[in-house]
Amino acid sequence: MAPSAQTSLRSGALVVLFLVAHACACATPSRANEISKSDLWTRVETLFPPRDQDDSLVAATSGGEDVEEFQEELALPSGLRGQMEDSLRELRDKEAPEGMYGLSLSDVEIATALSFKHLVSPSTFEAGKEARDALMRWQAWIAKSHPSSRCREGAWGVLSFVDEVWPEALEDSDLKPSFYLKLAKNLTKLKQCGDEVKVKKGSFSFEFCKEYTCGLWETFHAMSVSASADMPGSSMMAALRGFIDKFFSCSVCRSHFLEVLADERTRAVRSTKDFALWLWEAHNVVNMRLGEEEEERGTGVPGRPKHAFPHPKKCDRCYLSEDPLKVSKGGVHSFLKSRYGLGGAESTAGGVTKSEL
């Protein structure tokens, strides 16, 4: 076939794709779809890094305790180690605030639904193929790993709708601004975590968290130790990176978090356990920075100071020693599983489940 004919055929195919996508983008989305989850996942999975043969797909919440691992020290960057040592010294004679660690199903549902509300807002909707892929990876992580059945099912609905109306084959040059505007408006009609989870201003309140970012951290940790996930840690990392880069509503937070994500240590993340431990480290990096800022400005949340995570009185096996700081790899991982690992738990009527402290 002559090159000109091939070009003509491709152009014709793209026109058809665009017309179909544009029509679908204007349509009212429905949670019901004819695409099976397995077929949909086959397409979505291509957006993640290739799985290495050595990637451990064993869920982070499964398996018994490894006694030797509790004696194994978790390597930390020297700068973070010093900051955490200072923080732990200040905590020695202080009681840990109650209700500080654990999982509120209500809070993670609200935070997840709020993240989707920010993501699809027509005024800030991120256009372009990179944003499309980041959206699909983020929703795939929720569909596979979120502790709430409502949010998991909602994620499958979003994946199905975007897969249909915004085909991967369409390039940025094939689409007009009007397409993205209509797409965003229709995405706002979808419910990330079902009709029961209200995120309209004034219609909700967090159960244990004080702010949106707290709920997000709970969500990240819960998905990192989910018993239902069959995603390697490298895929979770890709999903988190895309969400932070394209959809995190706090621009300052996004900039700082992207610096953490740029660290070469992220390249060593392979298994779900690797990711859960890296996320714990990243949480401490953020806490140390925010703790310094809050102390300088006097802007901390009363009763919720930013310090080394977790408080030593809430995890006696997380630290082999506090000064000099030696962190137990098995201790931290066990803490994360016990506090955030609800696996495939169903959403309760009130939406609240809290790990025992």
N, C-alpha and C positions, 0 to 999 in steps of 0.2 A: 504494500500500500504506500502511495506517495506521501511524503511528509506533510504536504498541505492538506491531504485528505485526513491524515491522523489528527492534525491540529483542529480541523473542522469538526471531527467526531468528538474530540475532547471538549471543545467549546460548546458543542451541542449538549453533551452530557452535563456539563456544568450549568448550562442554562436551565435544563430540566431540574437538576438538583436545587438550584436557587429558587425556581418557581415553587417547587414542592415545599422547600424549607420556609419560604416567605409565607405561603398559605398556612402552613402549620403554625408558624410563629404568631399568626393572627388568630388562630383558633383557641377556644377555651380549653385549657389542659384538663385532663381527667386522670384520676389516680388509677383507673383500670387501664390495662394495656395488654396487647396481644403478644408482646415480646417476652419470651421466657427469661427468667433471671439468669439462667445458665448461658443462653445465647448472648444476652446483654453483657454479662461479665466477660465473656470471651473477647468482646470488642474493647471493653474498658481496660482489661488487663494489659493490652498492648501499650497503654499510656504510661505504665510503670517501668522502672529499670528491669532489665532481664534478671531472672532469678539465677543466682549461682547455685551450683550443685551442693555447696556447703551451707547454704542458707538453712537455718533451722526454722521449720514451720510449726514446731511444737508450741502450742499456746503458752503464754507466759504464766498462766495461772495453774497449769497442770503439773503433775509430778510431785514427789515428796521432797523434803528438805535435804540438801547436801551438806553434811556436817563440815566437810573440808572447805566448802565455799564460804561458810560463815567465818572462817579464819583467813580467807583470801582478801587481801586489801584491794580496794577499788582505786585505781590510779586517778589522781586529780591534777589539773594544772596547778603549778606552784602558787600563782596569784590567787586563785580561788581558795586553795587550801589555807593560805594565810588569813584571808577575809573570814572564812568560816571558823577558824580557830579563835579569832577575836570575838566573833559573834557568840560562840559557845561559852567563852569565859563569862560574858555578860549574862548568860542564861543559867549559870550554875545554881544560883540561889533564888531563881524565879520559878514560879509555878507556870505550867503551860496552860494557856486559856482553854476552857472546855469547848468542845465542838469545833476545834480548829482543823482537824484532819478527818477525812472520811468522805463518803459519797452520798450526796443528796440527789436522788433521781429527779426530783422536782427541779433542783438548781441546774443540772446538766441539760434537762429538757428545755428549760427557759433560755439558757445560754446558747444552746444549739439553734433554737428557733430564732433568737435574736441575731445570731451570726448570719443566718439565711436572709433575714429581713434586711440587714445592712448590705448583704451581697447583691440582692436583686433590686435594690432601690434604683429606679430609672435615672435619678439624678447623679448617681455615682457608679452605675453598672459598668463593669470593666469589659471592654470589647476586645476582640482579637482572638486568634487561635490559641495563644499561650494561656489566656484567661479561660477559654473553653476547656482546655485540657486540665488546668488547675481545678476548675469547678468539678469536673468529672472525677478526678482523683480524690478530692475532698469528700464528695458525696459517696464514692466507693468505700472509703475508709469508714464513714458513718454506717453505711449499709452492712458492712462486714463486722464491725467492732463496737458499735455504740451499745451501751447498757440498756437503753430504752427501746422496746419493741416498736413504739410509736415512731421514734426518730429513724430507726432502721427501715421501716416500711415507707416512711416519707422519703427517705433517700433513694430508695428504688424507684419511687414515682418520679423524682427529679431526674434521675439518670435516664429513665425511659423517655421522658418528655424531651430532654435536651438531645439525646441520641437521635430522636426522630426529627426534630425541627432544626437542628444545627449539626448536620452531618460532618464527620471528621474530614471528608474529602474537600469540603468547601474551604478555599483560601480566603484570607482577609480581603484581598482585592475583589473577590466575588460578591461581597456583601456591602450593603449601604447602611448609613447611620440609622435610617428608618427601620431596618430589620432589627437592629439591636434594641431600639426603643420599644418596638412592639413585643419583642421577646422578653425584655425585662418586665414590662407591664403584665404579661401573661404569667411569668414566673411568680409574680407577687400573689397570684391566685392559688398557688400551691401551698400546702401546709407542711413544713419540714417535720413537725412532730405531732401532726394531727390537729383536729379542731379543738381538742380539750386543752391544749397548751396556748394560753393567751399571751401575746407579747405587745399588745397595744399599750401605749403609754397610760399608766395609771391602772392597768388591768391585771398586773402581776406584781409579785414581790418574791425575792429570793428567800429560801427557807433558812439556810445557814450562811451563805455568802453575803457579802455586803455590796458587791459590785459585779459587773459583767465579766471582767477579766478573771475574777476568782472562779466563776462558773466555767469559764473556758479552760482554766488549768485543771479543774476537776474532770472536765470532759476529755482533755488530752490524756491525763493519767489513766482514766478509766478505759479508754480505747487502747492504750498501750499494754494493758494487762488483761485484755478481754479473752475469755476462754473460748469464745466463738470465732475469733479471727483466724483466718488461714492465710494471712498476708505476712510476708517477711518484714523485718524491721526496716529494710531499705525502702520498701514500698510505703510504709507508714511515714518515713522521713520525707519522701517525695510529696506525699499528700500534705503533710504539715508545712513544708517549705512553700508549696503553691498557695495554700490558704493564707499564710502570713504575708507573702509577697503581693498577692493580688486582692485579698479581701479583708485583711485586718483593718478595722475602722480607725484605730488609733495610729496616726502617722508616726509619732515619736516612738511608740512601742514597736511599730513595724520596723523602723530603722534599726533600733537596738537589737531586736530579735534576729534580724537578717545578719547582723554582725556575728551573733552566736552561731547561726546556721552556716556561716562562711568558714568557721573553724575547720581545719583539716581533720579533726577528730570525728566529724560526722561521716567521713569516708569509711571508717572502721565499723560502722553500724551495719549489721547483717541480719541477725535474728531478732525476734520480737523482744527477747530479753535484753539484747544490746540496746535496742531503742528505748525500752522502759528505763534502763539505767542512765542512758544519755539524757533523756528528758528530765530525770531527777536532777542531774548535774546542771542542765540548762535552767531549771527552776531556781536552783541556788544562785547561779550567775545573776539572774534577774533580781532575785531577792536582795542580794548584796548591793547591787547598784541602787535599787529603789530605797533600801534601808538608809544608805548614805544621803540620798536626796531628801528623804522625808525628815531625817534628823536636821539637815541644814535648813530646810524650809518650814519645819513644824507642820507638815501636811499629812502625817500618818493617820490611819484609821484607828480610832480609840479601841483598845483591847486587841488589836490585830497588827502588832508591829512586824516589820519585815526582818526576819532573822534566818539563821541556818535552818534548813528544812530536812528532817523534822526536828522538833524540840527533843533533846536527849531523854527527857522524862516521859516522852511518848513512844520512844523506841530504844529500849535498853540494849538491843542487839545491833543497832545501826552503826555504832562507833566502837571500834576495837580500842581506841584511846582518843581522848579529846585534845590533849596538849602534850606532845605533838599529835595532830589530827591523823587518825588512821580509820578509814571508812570500811566497813564490812560489806563486800559485794553481796553475799547471801543475806545479810541482815537488812540492807536497803531493799533488795528485791522482795524479800518476804514481807516487809512493811508495806510496800506498794500493792502487793497482791491482797493483803488482808484489809487494807483501807479502801482500795478503789476497784477491786476485782469482783464485780457482780456477774460477770459472764453474760449469759443471755437472759437475764432477769426480765420478767414482764413488768410493764409499767403498772404501778398500783393505782387504785382509784384516786387517791390524793396525789399520786406521783412522787411520794417521798419514801426513800429507804436510806437509812444511815448506818454506816458501819459502827460497830461497837468500839468505844475508845477505852 
